[in-house]
Amino acid sequence: MRVACLQTVPKPTIDEALEEAISLANEAEESKSDFIFLPEYCGGLKSDGALYRPPAAKEENHIFLRKFKDFCKEKSIWCCLGSIAIESDDDKIINRGFIINNSGHVVSRYDKIHMFDISLKGEEHKESDTVKPGNKAVILKTKYGIIGHTICYDLRFPSLYRELCQNGAQILLAPAAFTRKTGAAHWHILNQCRAIENGAFVISPCAIGDIEGGGGSYGHSLIIDPWGQVIADGGDKRGVVIADIDIELVNKVRGQLPSLAHDRNFEVLKSE
């Protein structure tokens, strides 16, 4: 299939984010992509220092989701919304990703499990102060392959990806708004490791540019094959990143290096 990552610029409102995303989605559709992938918080993102304040709405009323359902149906194309901010029943939001099929139906939802609470020199993030974490891993069987959906900071927790692939995932998604500092240090390595460890394709659309209220996203949206080779890199500019992938390569690599069949239980012995 032909896949396209939309490397969008973070926008502070849902309407601005929708205009940004639809323009790139049309470009991807004109390139005859079968499946398009958007970054984390593609429905809008702004911050208040260390706190995330993305524009949010109830799922049933979220115009960004509704418009992309209409887009997928009209263009007969599949789409992953990396995540949009969904209002919850408490005072926090949910960082939720969606997969929409080519009939315009939501066929999968995933709530980000791991919260980005970190403190670096000159940079601090407290995602859990405003975002409610999920607690369920999600896989989806499609005609293009079996997909495991994660979001951004999840990349640092390899056990999640192992579980997804032990349950059949062939394509791992890691849409992100990775920061510039952590992105420059770790983004490529983490994505390649998740591909190599599991013999899976990794598709990771990442936003690019400044975030209103502070911070900025790294870009370099990636499409990586099961051998760990980067087959497409979005660089540091807004745009569309396209690659053709063959799911049979997953079976080939896993046949050559069948590590998923070699996992063993063990105990940890602690010595004083």
Secondary structure, DSSP 4 states (H G I P E B T S, - for coil): -EEEEEEPPP-SSHHHHHHHHHHHHHHHHHTT-SEEE--TTTT--BEETTEE---EE-GGG-HHHHHHHHHHHHHT-EEEEEEEEEE-SSSSEEEEEEEE-TTS-EEEEEE--S--EEEETTEEEEGGGTEE-----EEEEETTEEEEE--GGGGG-HHHHHHHHHTT--EEE--B--BHHHIIIIIHHHHHHHHHHHT-EEEE-B-EEE-BTS-EEE---EEE-TTS-EEEE-TTSSEEEEEE--THHHHHHHHHS-GGG-----------
